[in-house]
Amino acid sequence: MSDGVVRLKVDLPLATAERIIAGTLAAARQERMLPLAIAVLDAGGQLVAFGREDGCGIARADIALGKAAGALGMGVSGRLLRDRLKERVGFQATVAAATGGRFVPVPGGVLVLDAEGRAIGAVGISGDASDRDEYCAIMGIRGVGLACDPAEPAAGWREAAL
């Protein structure tokens, strides 16, 4: 029997997003990282789940959201955004303004991919050094059996400093 409500197709359900957050936090605690904020967005850029560890700085939530939204909005990882845009400061500022600040082009914004390699969402993490944030996002996404972009952490991520 129909209740008259048409359900939306969900490619990144809440339960999966919560498991991604749990996996990122497990990786962070194993590596003794600083407190993290984690945002998981669906393919439409809507927040599916959010986690913030005790002691996390108050700007970290907005930064995590900006990392995820920036990667999703441009269709590439935060690491690739950083590398491609490092000499294009004016463009970075324009995109940040056009998106209401939802554009933080640094590592820690990781695309969540389905089996066909299509982005079904993104994870943004802030709290430690960006390469270390990215490592945690990758571990969390892999932990639920999904692929991600970037597929591997940056070389030397453990040595990255704030």
C-alpha positions as CSV (number, residue, x, y, z in Angstrom):
1,M,0.0,0.0,0.0
2,S,1.4,3.4,-1.0
3,D,1.4,6.3,1.5
4,G,1.6,8.8,-1.3
5,V,5.2,9.7,-0.6
6,V,7.7,9.0,-3.4
7,R,11.0,7.9,-2.0
8,L,14.3,9.2,-3.3
9,K,17.0,6.9,-4.6
10,V,19.8,6.8,-2.1
11,D,23.3,5.7,-3.1
12,L,25.0,6.6,0.1
13,P,22.7,5.7,3.0
14,L,23.0,7.0,6.5
15,A,24.1,3.6,7.9
16,T,27.1,3.6,5.4
17,A,28.0,7.2,6.2
18,E,28.0,6.4,9.9
19,R,30.3,3.4,9.3
20,I,32.6,5.6,7.3
21,I,32.8,8.1,10.2
22,A,33.5,5.2,12.7
23,G,36.3,3.9,10.4
24,T,37.9,7.3,10.1
25,L,37.9,7.8,13.8
26,A,39.3,4.3,14.4
27,A,42.2,5.1,12.0
28,A,42.7,8.5,13.6
29,R,42.9,7.0,17.1
30,Q,45.3,4.3,15.9
31,E,47.6,7.0,14.5
32,R,47.2,9.3,17.6
33,M,45.9,12.2,15.6
34,L,44.5,15.4,16.8
35,P,40.7,15.6,17.3
36,L,38.8,15.4,13.9
37,A,35.6,16.7,12.4
38,I,34.2,14.5,9.6
39,A,31.5,15.4,7.1
40,V,29.9,12.8,4.7
41,L,28.0,14.3,1.7
42,D,25.8,12.5,-0.8
43,A,26.2,13.0,-4.6
44,G,23.8,16.0,-4.4
45,G,26.1,17.7,-1.8
46,Q,23.7,17.2,1.1
47,L,25.1,16.3,4.5
48,V,24.3,12.7,5.3
49,A,26.3,12.4,8.5
50,F,28.7,14.4,10.6
51,G,31.0,13.6,13.5
52,R,33.2,15.8,15.7
53,E,35.5,14.5,18.3
54,D,35.7,16.1,21.7
55,G,38.3,18.9,21.8
56,C,38.0,19.6,18.1
57,G,38.5,23.3,17.2
58,I,35.3,25.2,16.3
59,A,36.3,26.0,12.7
60,R,36.9,22.3,11.9
61,A,33.3,21.5,11.1
62,D,33.1,24.2,8.4
63,I,36.5,23.2,7.0
64,A,35.5,19.5,6.8
65,L,32.3,20.4,5.0
66,G,34.3,22.7,2.6
67,K,36.8,19.9,1.8
68,A,34.0,17.4,1.0
69,A,31.9,20.0,-1.0
70,G,35.0,21.3,-2.9
71,A,36.0,17.8,-4.0
72,L,32.4,16.9,-4.9
73,G,31.7,20.2,-6.6
74,M,34.8,20.0,-8.8
75,G,34.8,16.3,-9.3
76,V,38.3,15.7,-8.1
77,S,40.0,15.1,-4.8
78,G,41.2,17.9,-2.5
79,R,44.7,16.8,-3.1
80,L,44.4,17.2,-6.9
81,L,42.6,20.5,-6.4
82,R,45.5,21.8,-4.3
83,D,48.0,20.6,-6.9
84,R,46.1,22.1,-9.9
85,L,45.2,25.4,-8.3
86,K,48.2,26.3,-6.3
87,E,49.2,29.1,-8.7
88,R,45.5,30.1,-9.3
89,V,44.7,32.0,-6.2
90,G,42.1,34.2,-7.9
91,F,40.2,31.2,-9.2
92,Q,40.3,29.6,-5.7
93,A,38.8,32.8,-4.3
94,T,36.2,33.0,-7.0
95,V,35.0,29.4,-6.4
96,A,35.0,29.9,-2.6
97,A,32.8,33.0,-3.1
98,A,30.5,31.4,-5.6
99,T,29.9,28.4,-3.3
100,G,29.4,30.4,-0.1
101,G,32.7,29.1,1.3
102,R,32.0,25.5,0.6
103,F,35.3,25.1,-1.2
104,V,38.5,24.2,0.6
105,P,41.0,22.9,-2.0
106,V,43.4,20.8,0.1
107,P,43.8,17.2,1.0
108,G,41.2,15.7,3.3
109,G,38.4,16.0,0.7
110,V,38.0,12.5,-0.8
111,L,35.4,11.3,-3.3
112,V,33.4,8.2,-2.5
113,L,33.0,6.0,-5.6
114,D,30.6,3.2,-6.5
115,A,31.6,0.0,-8.3
116,E,31.5,1.8,-11.7
117,G,33.8,4.5,-10.5
118,R,31.1,7.2,-10.2
119,A,31.1,9.6,-7.3
120,I,28.2,8.9,-5.0
121,G,29.4,11.3,-2.3
122,A,32.5,12.7,-0.6
123,V,34.1,12.8,2.8
124,G,35.8,15.8,4.3
125,I,38.0,15.7,7.3
126,S,39.7,18.5,9.3
127,G,41.6,18.4,12.5
128,D,45.2,17.2,11.8
129,A,47.5,17.9,8.9
130,S,45.7,17.7,5.6
131,D,47.5,14.7,4.4
132,R,46.8,12.9,7.6
133,D,43.1,13.9,7.4
134,E,43.0,12.4,3.9
135,Y,44.5,9.2,5.1
136,C,41.7,8.8,7.6
137,A,39.0,9.5,5.0
138,I,40.5,6.9,2.7
139,M,40.6,4.3,5.5
140,G,37.0,5.0,6.5
141,I,35.8,4.7,2.9
142,R,37.7,1.5,2.3
143,G,36.5,0.1,5.5
144,V,32.9,0.0,4.2
145,G,34.0,-1.7,1.0
146,L,33.7,1.3,-1.3
147,A,36.4,2.8,-3.6
148,C,37.7,6.4,-3.3
149,D,39.6,9.0,-5.1
150,P,42.4,9.3,-4.3
151,A,42.7,5.6,-3.9
152,E,45.9,5.8,-1.8
153,P,47.2,8.1,0.9
154,A,49.9,10.6,-0.1
155,A,53.5,9.5,0.2
156,G,54.8,10.6,3.5
157,W,51.4,11.3,5.1
158,R,52.6,10.1,8.5
159,E,55.3,12.8,8.6
160,A,53.0,15.6,7.5
161,A,52.8,18.5,10.1
162,L,50.2,21.1,10.8
